[in-house]
Amino acid sequence: MAAGSPELTLALLLTIAVLLALLAGTAAAWLGSLDGATRPAAVLRGGAAFAATLTVCAAFLSVLWR
């Protein structure tokens, strides 16, 4: 792959999207546990935030990549 190839750029953008979603999910789970939620409820909240963030990022990238 060349340094400026579109595949490499897309892979980098997807990696950033996954890391952003991971950060959002972790923050949501941590805030949920601080709120007094049980551990399973906090993990469920974090998973929902991860999935929602990743969905929004993927939709944004699909529109941007056209």
LUMLUMDREN-2810 file (N, C-alpha, C; in Angstrom, 1 decimal):
<atoms>
<atom><aa>M</aa><ch>A</ch><at>N</at><xx>0.8</xx><yy>-1.2</yy><zz>0.0</zz></atom>
<atom><aa>M</aa><ch>A</ch><at>CA</at><xx>0.0</xx><yy>0.0</yy><zz>0.0</zz></atom>
<atom><aa>M</aa><ch>A</ch><at>C</at><xx>0.9</xx><yy>1.2</yy><zz>0.0</zz></atom>
<atom><aa>A</aa><ch>A</ch><at>N</at><xx>0.5</xx><yy>2.2</yy><zz>-0.8</zz></atom>
<atom><aa>A</aa><ch>A</ch><at>CA</at><xx>1.2</xx><yy>3.5</yy><zz>-0.8</zz></atom>
<atom><aa>A</aa><ch>A</ch><at>C</at><xx>0.8</xx><yy>4.3</yy><zz>0.4</zz></atom>
<atom><aa>A</aa><ch>A</ch><at>N</at><xx>1.6</xx><yy>5.3</yy><zz>0.7</zz></atom>
<atom><aa>A</aa><ch>A</ch><at>CA</at><xx>1.4</xx><yy>6.1</yy><zz>1.9</zz></atom>
<atom><aa>A</aa><ch>A</ch><at>C</at><xx>0.1</xx><yy>6.9</yy><zz>1.9</zz></atom>
<atom><aa>G</aa><ch>A</ch><at>N</at><xx>-0.4</xx><yy>7.2</yy><zz>0.7</zz></atom>
<atom><aa>G</aa><ch>A</ch><at>CA</at><xx>-1.6</xx><yy>8.0</yy><zz>0.6</zz></atom>
<atom><aa>G</aa><ch>A</ch><at>C</at><xx>-2.8</xx><yy>7.2</yy><zz>0.1</zz></atom>
<atom><aa>S</aa><ch>A</ch><at>N</at><xx>-2.8</xx><yy>5.9</yy><zz>0.3</zz></atom>
<atom><aa>S</aa><ch>A</ch><at>CA</at><xx>-3.8</xx><yy>5.1</yy><zz>-0.3</zz></atom>
<atom><aa>S</aa><ch>A</ch><at>C</at><xx>-5.2</xx><yy>5.3</yy><zz>0.4</zz></atom>
<atom><aa>P</aa><ch>A</ch><at>N</at><xx>-6.3</xx><yy>5.2</yy><zz>-0.3</zz></atom>
<atom><aa>P</aa><ch>A</ch><at>CA</at><xx>-7.6</xx><yy>5.4</yy><zz>0.3</zz></atom>
<atom><aa>P</aa><ch>A</ch><at>C</at><xx>-7.9</xx><yy>4.3</yy><zz>1.3</zz></atom>
<atom><aa>E</aa><ch>A</ch><at>N</at><xx>-7.4</xx><yy>3.1</yy><zz>1.1</zz></atom>
<atom><aa>E</aa><ch>A</ch><at>CA</at><xx>-7.6</xx><yy>2.0</yy><zz>2.0</zz></atom>
<atom><aa>E</aa><ch>A</ch><at>C</at><xx>-7.0</xx><yy>2.2</yy><zz>3.4</zz></atom>
<atom><aa>L</aa><ch>A</ch><at>N</at><xx>-5.8</xx><yy>2.8</yy><zz>3.3</zz></atom>
<atom><aa>L</aa><ch>A</ch><at>CA</at><xx>-5.1</xx><yy>3.1</yy><zz>4.6</zz></atom>
<atom><aa>L</aa><ch>A</ch><at>C</at><xx>-5.8</xx><yy>4.2</yy><zz>5.3</zz></atom>
<atom><aa>T</aa><ch>A</ch><at>N</at><xx>-6.3</xx><yy>5.2</yy><zz>4.6</zz></atom>
<atom><aa>T</aa><ch>A</ch><at>CA</at><xx>-7.0</xx><yy>6.3</yy><zz>5.2</zz></atom>
<atom><aa>T</aa><ch>A</ch><at>C</at><xx>-8.3</xx><yy>5.8</yy><zz>5.9</zz></atom>
<atom><aa>L</aa><ch>A</ch><at>N</at><xx>-9.0</xx><yy>4.9</yy><zz>5.2</zz></atom>
<atom><aa>L</aa><ch>A</ch><at>CA</at><xx>-10.2</xx><yy>4.4</yy><zz>5.7</zz></atom>
<atom><aa>L</aa><ch>A</ch><at>C</at><xx>-10.0</xx><yy>3.5</yy><zz>6.9</zz></atom>
<atom><aa>A</aa><ch>A</ch><at>N</at><xx>-8.9</xx><yy>2.7</yy><zz>6.9</zz></atom>
<atom><aa>A</aa><ch>A</ch><at>CA</at><xx>-8.6</xx><yy>1.9</yy><zz>8.1</zz></atom>
<atom><aa>A</aa><ch>A</ch><at>C</at><xx>-8.2</xx><yy>2.8</yy><zz>9.3</zz></atom>
<atom><aa>L</aa><ch>A</ch><at>N</at><xx>-7.5</xx><yy>3.9</yy><zz>9.0</zz></atom>
<atom><aa>L</aa><ch>A</ch><at>CA</at><xx>-7.2</xx><yy>4.8</yy><zz>10.1</zz></atom>
<atom><aa>L</aa><ch>A</ch><at>C</at><xx>-8.4</xx><yy>5.5</yy><zz>10.7</zz></atom>
<atom><aa>L</aa><ch>A</ch><at>N</at><xx>-9.3</xx><yy>5.9</yy><zz>9.8</zz></atom>
<atom><aa>L</aa><ch>A</ch><at>CA</at><xx>-10.6</xx><yy>6.5</yy><zz>10.3</zz></atom>
<atom><aa>L</aa><ch>A</ch><at>C</at><xx>-11.4</xx><yy>5.5</yy><zz>11.1</zz></atom>
<atom><aa>L</aa><ch>A</ch><at>N</at><xx>-11.5</xx><yy>4.3</yy><zz>10.6</zz></atom>
<atom><aa>L</aa><ch>A</ch><at>CA</at><xx>-12.3</xx><yy>3.3</yy><zz>11.4</zz></atom>
<atom><aa>L</aa><ch>A</ch><at>C</at><xx>-11.6</xx><yy>3.0</yy><zz>12.7</zz></atom>
<atom><aa>T</aa><ch>A</ch><at>N</at><xx>-10.3</xx><yy>3.0</yy><zz>12.8</zz></atom>
<atom><aa>T</aa><ch>A</ch><at>CA</at><xx>-9.6</xx><yy>2.7</yy><zz>14.0</zz></atom>
<atom><aa>T</aa><ch>A</ch><at>C</at><xx>-9.9</xx><yy>3.9</yy><zz>15.0</zz></atom>
<atom><aa>I</aa><ch>A</ch><at>N</at><xx>-9.9</xx><yy>5.1</yy><zz>14.5</zz></atom>
<atom><aa>I</aa><ch>A</ch><at>CA</at><xx>-10.2</xx><yy>6.2</yy><zz>15.4</zz></atom>
<atom><aa>I</aa><ch>A</ch><at>C</at><xx>-11.7</xx><yy>6.2</yy><zz>15.8</zz></atom>
<atom><aa>A</aa><ch>A</ch><at>N</at><xx>-12.6</xx><yy>5.7</yy><zz>15.0</zz></atom>
<atom><aa>A</aa><ch>A</ch><at>CA</at><xx>-14.0</xx><yy>5.6</yy><zz>15.3</zz></atom>
<atom><aa>A</aa><ch>A</ch><at>C</at><xx>-14.2</xx><yy>4.6</yy><zz>16.4</zz></atom>
<atom><aa>V</aa><ch>A</ch><at>N</at><xx>-13.5</xx><yy>3.4</yy><zz>16.3</zz></atom>
<atom><aa>V</aa><ch>A</ch><at>CA</at><xx>-13.6</xx><yy>2.4</yy><zz>17.3</zz></atom>
<atom><aa>V</aa><ch>A</ch><at>C</at><xx>-13.0</xx><yy>2.9</yy><zz>18.7</zz></atom>
<atom><aa>L</aa><ch>A</ch><at>N</at><xx>-11.9</xx><yy>3.6</yy><zz>18.6</zz></atom>
<atom><aa>L</aa><ch>A</ch><at>CA</at><xx>-11.3</xx><yy>4.1</yy><zz>19.9</zz></atom>
<atom><aa>L</aa><ch>A</ch><at>C</at><xx>-12.2</xx><yy>5.2</yy><zz>20.5</zz></atom>
<atom><aa>L</aa><ch>A</ch><at>N</at><xx>-12.8</xx><yy>6.0</yy><zz>19.7</zz></atom>
<atom><aa>L</aa><ch>A</ch><at>CA</at><xx>-13.8</xx><yy>7.0</yy><zz>20.2</zz></atom>
<atom><aa>L</aa><ch>A</ch><at>C</at><xx>-15.0</xx><yy>6.3</yy><zz>20.9</zz></atom>
<atom><aa>A</aa><ch>A</ch><at>N</at><xx>-15.5</xx><yy>5.3</yy><zz>20.2</zz></atom>
<atom><aa>A</aa><ch>A</ch><at>CA</at><xx>-16.6</xx><yy>4.5</yy><zz>20.8</zz></atom>
<atom><aa>A</aa><ch>A</ch><at>C</at><xx>-16.2</xx><yy>3.8</yy><zz>22.1</zz></atom>
<atom><aa>L</aa><ch>A</ch><at>N</at><xx>-15.0</xx><yy>3.3</yy><zz>22.1</zz></atom>
<atom><aa>L</aa><ch>A</ch><at>CA</at><xx>-14.5</xx><yy>2.6</yy><zz>23.3</zz></atom>
<atom><aa>L</aa><ch>A</ch><at>C</at><xx>-14.4</xx><yy>3.6</yy><zz>24.5</zz></atom>
<atom><aa>L</aa><ch>A</ch><at>N</at><xx>-13.9</xx><yy>4.8</yy><zz>24.2</zz></atom>
<atom><aa>L</aa><ch>A</ch><at>CA</at><xx>-13.8</xx><yy>5.8</yy><zz>25.2</zz></atom>
<atom><aa>L</aa><ch>A</ch><at>C</at><xx>-15.2</xx><yy>6.3</yy><zz>25.7</zz></atom>
<atom><aa>A</aa><ch>A</ch><at>N</at><xx>-16.1</xx><yy>6.4</yy><zz>24.8</zz></atom>
<atom><aa>A</aa><ch>A</ch><at>CA</at><xx>-17.5</xx><yy>6.8</yy><zz>25.2</zz></atom>
<atom><aa>A</aa><ch>A</ch><at>C</at><xx>-18.2</xx><yy>5.7</yy><zz>26.0</zz></atom>
<atom><aa>G</aa><ch>A</ch><at>N</at><xx>-18.0</xx><yy>4.4</yy><zz>25.6</zz></atom>
<atom><aa>G</aa><ch>A</ch><at>CA</at><xx>-18.5</xx><yy>3.3</yy><zz>26.4</zz></atom>
<atom><aa>G</aa><ch>A</ch><at>C</at><xx>-17.9</xx><yy>3.2</yy><zz>27.8</zz></atom>
<atom><aa>T</aa><ch>A</ch><at>N</at><xx>-16.6</xx><yy>3.4</yy><zz>27.9</zz></atom>
<atom><aa>T</aa><ch>A</ch><at>CA</at><xx>-16.0</xx><yy>3.3</yy><zz>29.2</zz></atom>
<atom><aa>T</aa><ch>A</ch><at>C</at><xx>-16.4</xx><yy>4.4</yy><zz>30.1</zz></atom>
<atom><aa>A</aa><ch>A</ch><at>N</at><xx>-16.5</xx><yy>5.6</yy><zz>29.5</zz></atom>
<atom><aa>A</aa><ch>A</ch><at>CA</at><xx>-17.0</xx><yy>6.8</yy><zz>30.3</zz></atom>
<atom><aa>A</aa><ch>A</ch><at>C</at><xx>-18.4</xx><yy>6.6</yy><zz>30.8</zz></atom>
<atom><aa>A</aa><ch>A</ch><at>N</at><xx>-19.3</xx><yy>6.0</yy><zz>29.9</zz></atom>
<atom><aa>A</aa><ch>A</ch><at>CA</at><xx>-20.7</xx><yy>5.8</yy><zz>30.3</zz></atom>
<atom><aa>A</aa><ch>A</ch><at>C</at><xx>-20.8</xx><yy>4.8</yy><zz>31.4</zz></atom>
<atom><aa>A</aa><ch>A</ch><at>N</at><xx>-20.0</xx><yy>3.7</yy><zz>31.3</zz></atom>
<atom><aa>A</aa><ch>A</ch><at>CA</at><xx>-20.0</xx><yy>2.7</yy><zz>32.3</zz></atom>
<atom><aa>A</aa><ch>A</ch><at>C</at><xx>-19.5</xx><yy>3.2</yy><zz>33.7</zz></atom>
<atom><aa>W</aa><ch>A</ch><at>N</at><xx>-18.4</xx><yy>4.0</yy><zz>33.6</zz></atom>
<atom><aa>W</aa><ch>A</ch><at>CA</at><xx>-17.9</xx><yy>4.6</yy><zz>34.8</zz></atom>
<atom><aa>W</aa><ch>A</ch><at>C</at><xx>-18.8</xx><yy>5.5</yy><zz>35.5</zz></atom>
<atom><aa>L</aa><ch>A</ch><at>N</at><xx>-19.5</xx><yy>6.4</yy><zz>34.7</zz></atom>
<atom><aa>L</aa><ch>A</ch><at>CA</at><xx>-20.4</xx><yy>7.3</yy><zz>35.2</zz></atom>
<atom><aa>L</aa><ch>A</ch><at>C</at><xx>-21.7</xx><yy>6.6</yy><zz>35.8</zz></atom>
<atom><aa>G</aa><ch>A</ch><at>N</at><xx>-22.0</xx><yy>5.5</yy><zz>35.1</zz></atom>
<atom><aa>G</aa><ch>A</ch><at>CA</at><xx>-23.1</xx><yy>4.7</yy><zz>35.6</zz></atom>
<atom><aa>G</aa><ch>A</ch><at>C</at><xx>-22.8</xx><yy>4.1</yy><zz>37.0</zz></atom>
<atom><aa>S</aa><ch>A</ch><at>N</at><xx>-21.6</xx><yy>3.6</yy><zz>37.1</zz></atom>
<atom><aa>S</aa><ch>A</ch><at>CA</at><xx>-21.3</xx><yy>3.0</yy><zz>38.4</zz></atom>
<atom><aa>S</aa><ch>A</ch><at>C</at><xx>-21.2</xx><yy>4.1</yy><zz>39.5</zz></atom>
<atom><aa>L</aa><ch>A</ch><at>N</at><xx>-20.7</xx><yy>5.3</yy><zz>39.1</zz></atom>
<atom><aa>L</aa><ch>A</ch><at>CA</at><xx>-20.7</xx><yy>6.4</yy><zz>40.1</zz></atom>
<atom><aa>L</aa><ch>A</ch><at>C</at><xx>-22.1</xx><yy>6.9</yy><zz>40.5</zz></atom>
<atom><aa>D</aa><ch>A</ch><at>N</at><xx>-23.1</xx><yy>6.6</yy><zz>39.6</zz></atom>
<atom><aa>D</aa><ch>A</ch><at>CA</at><xx>-24.5</xx><yy>7.0</yy><zz>39.8</zz></atom>
<atom><aa>D</aa><ch>A</ch><at>C</at><xx>-25.2</xx><yy>6.0</yy><zz>40.8</zz></atom>
<atom><aa>G</aa><ch>A</ch><at>N</at><xx>-24.5</xx><yy>4.9</yy><zz>41.0</zz></atom>
<atom><aa>G</aa><ch>A</ch><at>CA</at><xx>-25.1</xx><yy>4.0</yy><zz>42.0</zz></atom>
<atom><aa>G</aa><ch>A</ch><at>C</at><xx>-25.7</xx><yy>2.7</yy><zz>41.3</zz></atom>
<atom><aa>A</aa><ch>A</ch><at>N</at><xx>-25.5</xx><yy>2.6</yy><zz>40.0</zz></atom>
<atom><aa>A</aa><ch>A</ch><at>CA</at><xx>-26.0</xx><yy>1.4</yy><zz>39.3</zz></atom>
<atom><aa>A</aa><ch>A</ch><at>C</at><xx>-25.2</xx><yy>0.2</yy><zz>39.7</zz></atom>
<atom><aa>T</aa><ch>A</ch><at>N</at><xx>-25.8</xx><yy>-0.9</yy><zz>39.6</zz></atom>
<atom><aa>T</aa><ch>A</ch><at>CA</at><xx>-25.1</xx><yy>-2.2</yy><zz>39.8</zz></atom>
<atom><aa>T</aa><ch>A</ch><at>C</at><xx>-24.1</xx><yy>-2.4</yy><zz>38.7</zz></atom>
<atom><aa>R</aa><ch>A</ch><at>N</at><xx>-23.2</xx><yy>-3.3</yy><zz>38.9</zz></atom>
<atom><aa>R</aa><ch>A</ch><at>CA</at><xx>-22.1</xx><yy>-3.5</yy><zz>37.9</zz></atom>
<atom><aa>R</aa><ch>A</ch><at>C</at><xx>-22.7</xx><yy>-4.0</yy><zz>36.6</zz></atom>
<atom><aa>P</aa><ch>A</ch><at>N</at><xx>-23.6</xx><yy>-5.0</yy><zz>36.6</zz></atom>
<atom><aa>P</aa><ch>A</ch><at>CA</at><xx>-24.2</xx><yy>-5.4</yy><zz>35.3</zz></atom>
<atom><aa>P</aa><ch>A</ch><at>C</at><xx>-24.9</xx><yy>-4.2</yy><zz>34.6</zz></atom>
<atom><aa>A</aa><ch>A</ch><at>N</at><xx>-25.6</xx><yy>-3.4</yy><zz>35.3</zz></atom>
<atom><aa>A</aa><ch>A</ch><at>CA</at><xx>-26.3</xx><yy>-2.3</yy><zz>34.7</zz></atom>
<atom><aa>A</aa><ch>A</ch><at>C</at><xx>-25.4</xx><yy>-1.2</yy><zz>34.2</zz></atom>
<atom><aa>A</aa><ch>A</ch><at>N</at><xx>-24.3</xx><yy>-1.0</yy><zz>34.9</zz></atom>
<atom><aa>A</aa><ch>A</ch><at>CA</at><xx>-23.3</xx><yy>-0.1</yy><zz>34.4</zz></atom>
<atom><aa>A</aa><ch>A</ch><at>C</at><xx>-22.6</xx><yy>-0.6</yy><zz>33.1</zz></atom>
<atom><aa>V</aa><ch>A</ch><at>N</at><xx>-22.3</xx><yy>-1.9</yy><zz>33.0</zz></atom>
<atom><aa>V</aa><ch>A</ch><at>CA</at><xx>-21.7</xx><yy>-2.5</yy><zz>31.8</zz></atom>
<atom><aa>V</aa><ch>A</ch><at>C</at><xx>-22.7</xx><yy>-2.4</yy><zz>30.7</zz></atom>
<atom><aa>L</aa><ch>A</ch><at>N</at><xx>-24.0</xx><yy>-2.7</yy><zz>30.9</zz></atom>
<atom><aa>L</aa><ch>A</ch><at>CA</at><xx>-25.0</xx><yy>-2.6</yy><zz>29.9</zz></atom>
<atom><aa>L</aa><ch>A</ch><at>C</at><xx>-25.1</xx><yy>-1.2</yy><zz>29.4</zz></atom>
<atom><aa>R</aa><ch>A</ch><at>N</at><xx>-25.0</xx><yy>-0.2</yy><zz>30.2</zz></atom>
<atom><aa>R</aa><ch>A</ch><at>CA</at><xx>-25.0</xx><yy>1.2</yy><zz>29.8</zz></atom>
<atom><aa>R</aa><ch>A</ch><at>C</at><xx>-23.8</xx><yy>1.6</yy><zz>29.0</zz></atom>
<atom><aa>G</aa><ch>A</ch><at>N</at><xx>-22.7</xx><yy>1.1</yy><zz>29.4</zz></atom>
<atom><aa>G</aa><ch>A</ch><at>CA</at><xx>-21.5</xx><yy>1.3</yy><zz>28.6</zz></atom>
<atom><aa>G</aa><ch>A</ch><at>C</at><xx>-21.5</xx><yy>0.6</yy><zz>27.2</zz></atom>
<atom><aa>G</aa><ch>A</ch><at>N</at><xx>-22.1</xx><yy>-0.6</yy><zz>27.2</zz></atom>
<atom><aa>G</aa><ch>A</ch><at>CA</at><xx>-22.2</xx><yy>-1.3</yy><zz>25.9</zz></atom>
<atom><aa>G</aa><ch>A</ch><at>C</at><xx>-23.2</xx><yy>-0.6</yy><zz>25.0</zz></atom>
<atom><aa>A</aa><ch>A</ch><at>N</at><xx>-24.2</xx><yy>0.0</yy><zz>25.5</zz></atom>
<atom><aa>A</aa><ch>A</ch><at>CA</at><xx>-25.2</xx><yy>0.7</yy><zz>24.7</zz></atom>
<atom><aa>A</aa><ch>A</ch><at>C</at><xx>-24.5</xx><yy>2.0</yy><zz>24.2</zz></atom>
<atom><aa>A</aa><ch>A</ch><at>N</at><xx>-23.7</xx><yy>2.7</yy><zz>25.0</zz></atom>
<atom><aa>A</aa><ch>A</ch><at>CA</at><xx>-23.1</xx><yy>3.9</yy><zz>24.5</zz></atom>
<atom><aa>A</aa><ch>A</ch><at>C</at><xx>-22.0</xx><yy>3.6</yy><zz>23.5</zz></atom>
<atom><aa>F</aa><ch>A</ch><at>N</at><xx>-21.3</xx><yy>2.4</yy><zz>23.7</zz></atom>
<atom><aa>F</aa><ch>A</ch><at>CA</at><xx>-20.3</xx><yy>2.0</yy><zz>22.7</zz></atom>
<atom><aa>F</aa><ch>A</ch><at>C</at><xx>-21.0</xx><yy>1.8</yy><zz>21.3</zz></atom>
<atom><aa>A</aa><ch>A</ch><at>N</at><xx>-22.1</xx><yy>1.0</yy><zz>21.4</zz></atom>
<atom><aa>A</aa><ch>A</ch><at>CA</at><xx>-22.8</xx><yy>0.7</yy><zz>20.1</zz></atom>
<atom><aa>A</aa><ch>A</ch><at>C</at><xx>-23.4</xx><yy>1.9</yy><zz>19.4</zz></atom>
<atom><aa>A</aa><ch>A</ch><at>N</at><xx>-23.9</xx><yy>2.8</yy><zz>20.2</zz></atom>
<atom><aa>A</aa><ch>A</ch><at>CA</at><xx>-24.5</xx><yy>4.0</yy><zz>19.6</zz></atom>
<atom><aa>A</aa><ch>A</ch><at>C</at><xx>-23.5</xx><yy>4.9</yy><zz>19.0</zz></atom>
<atom><aa>T</aa><ch>A</ch><at>N</at><xx>-22.3</xx><yy>5.1</yy><zz>19.7</zz></atom>
<atom><aa>T</aa><ch>A</ch><at>CA</at><xx>-21.3</xx><yy>5.9</yy><zz>19.2</zz></atom>
<atom><aa>T</aa><ch>A</ch><at>C</at><xx>-20.7</xx><yy>5.3</yy><zz>17.9</zz></atom>
<atom><aa>L</aa><ch>A</ch><at>N</at><xx>-20.4</xx><yy>4.0</yy><zz>17.9</zz></atom>
<atom><aa>L</aa><ch>A</ch><at>CA</at><xx>-19.9</xx><yy>3.3</yy><zz>16.8</zz></atom>
<atom><aa>L</aa><ch>A</ch><at>C</at><xx>-20.8</xx><yy>3.4</yy><zz>15.6</zz></atom>
<atom><aa>T</aa><ch>A</ch><at>N</at><xx>-22.1</xx><yy>3.3</yy><zz>15.8</zz></atom>
<atom><aa>T</aa><ch>A</ch><at>CA</at><xx>-23.1</xx><yy>3.4</yy><zz>14.7</zz></atom>
<atom><aa>T</aa><ch>A</ch><at>C</at><xx>-23.1</xx><yy>4.9</yy><zz>14.1</zz></atom>
<atom><aa>V</aa><ch>A</ch><at>N</at><xx>-23.1</xx><yy>5.9</yy><zz>15.0</zz></atom>
<atom><aa>V</aa><ch>A</ch><at>CA</at><xx>-23.0</xx><yy>7.2</yy><zz>14.5</zz></atom>
<atom><aa>V</aa><ch>A</ch><at>C</at><xx>-21.7</xx><yy>7.5</yy><zz>13.7</zz></atom>
<atom><aa>C</aa><ch>A</ch><at>N</at><xx>-20.6</xx><yy>7.0</yy><zz>14.2</zz></atom>
<atom><aa>C</aa><ch>A</ch><at>CA</at><xx>-19.4</xx><yy>7.3</yy><zz>13.6</zz></atom>
<atom><aa>C</aa><ch>A</ch><at>C</at><xx>-19.3</xx><yy>6.5</yy><zz>12.2</zz></atom>
<atom><aa>A</aa><ch>A</ch><at>N</at><xx>-19.8</xx><yy>5.3</yy><zz>12.2</zz></atom>
<atom><aa>A</aa><ch>A</ch><at>CA</at><xx>-19.9</xx><yy>4.6</yy><zz>10.9</zz></atom>
<atom><aa>A</aa><ch>A</ch><at>C</at><xx>-20.8</xx><yy>5.2</yy><zz>9.9</zz></atom>
<atom><aa>A</aa><ch>A</ch><at>N</at><xx>-21.9</xx><yy>5.7</yy><zz>10.3</zz></atom>
<atom><aa>A</aa><ch>A</ch><at>CA</at><xx>-22.8</xx><yy>6.5</yy><zz>9.4</zz></atom>
<atom><aa>A</aa><ch>A</ch><at>C</at><xx>-22.2</xx><yy>7.7</yy><zz>8.9</zz></atom>
<atom><aa>F</aa><ch>A</ch><at>N</at><xx>-21.5</xx><yy>8.4</yy><zz>9.8</zz></atom>
<atom><aa>F</aa><ch>A</ch><at>CA</at><xx>-20.8</xx><yy>9.7</yy><zz>9.4</zz></atom>
<atom><aa>F</aa><ch>A</ch><at>C</at><xx>-19.7</xx><yy>9.3</yy><zz>8.3</zz></atom>
<atom><aa>L</aa><ch>A</ch><at>N</at><xx>-18.9</xx><yy>8.3</yy><zz>8.6</zz></atom>
<atom><aa>L</aa><ch>A</ch><at>CA</at><xx>-17.9</xx><yy>7.9</yy><zz>7.7</zz></atom>
<atom><aa>L</aa><ch>A</ch><at>C</at><xx>-18.4</xx><yy>7.4</yy><zz>6.3</zz></atom>
<atom><aa>S</aa><ch>A</ch><at>N</at><xx>-19.6</xx><yy>6.8</yy><zz>6.3</zz></atom>
<atom><aa>S</aa><ch>A</ch><at>CA</at><xx>-20.1</xx><yy>6.3</yy><zz>5.1</zz></atom>
<atom><aa>S</aa><ch>A</ch><at>C</at><xx>-20.6</xx><yy>7.5</yy><zz>4.2</zz></atom>
<atom><aa>V</aa><ch>A</ch><at>N</at><xx>-21.1</xx><yy>8.5</yy><zz>4.9</zz></atom>
<atom><aa>V</aa><ch>A</ch><at>CA</at><xx>-21.6</xx><yy>9.7</yy><zz>4.2</zz></atom>
<atom><aa>V</aa><ch>A</ch><at>C</at><xx>-20.3</xx><yy>10.5</yy><zz>3.7</zz></atom>
<atom><aa>L</aa><ch>A</ch><at>N</at><xx>-19.3</xx><yy>10.5</yy><zz>4.5</zz></atom>
<atom><aa>L</aa><ch>A</ch><at>CA</at><xx>-18.1</xx><yy>11.3</yy><zz>4.2</zz></atom>
<atom><aa>L</aa><ch>A</ch><at>C</at><xx>-17.3</xx><yy>10.6</yy><zz>3.1</zz></atom>
<atom><aa>W</aa><ch>A</ch><at>N</at><xx>-17.3</xx><yy>9.3</yy><zz>3.0</zz></atom>
<atom><aa>W</aa><ch>A</ch><at>CA</at><xx>-16.5</xx><yy>8.5</yy><zz>2.1</zz></atom>
<atom><aa>W</aa><ch>A</ch><at>C</at><xx>-17.0</xx><yy>8.5</yy><zz>0.7</zz></atom>
<atom><aa>R</aa><ch>A</ch><at>N</at><xx>-18.2</xx><yy>8.9</yy><zz>0.5</zz></atom>
<atom><aa>R</aa><ch>A</ch><at>CA</at><xx>-18.8</xx><yy>8.9</yy><zz>-0.9</zz></atom>
<atom><aa>R</aa><ch>A</ch><at>C</at><xx>-18.0</xx><yy>9.7</yy><zz>-1.9</zz></atom>
</atoms>
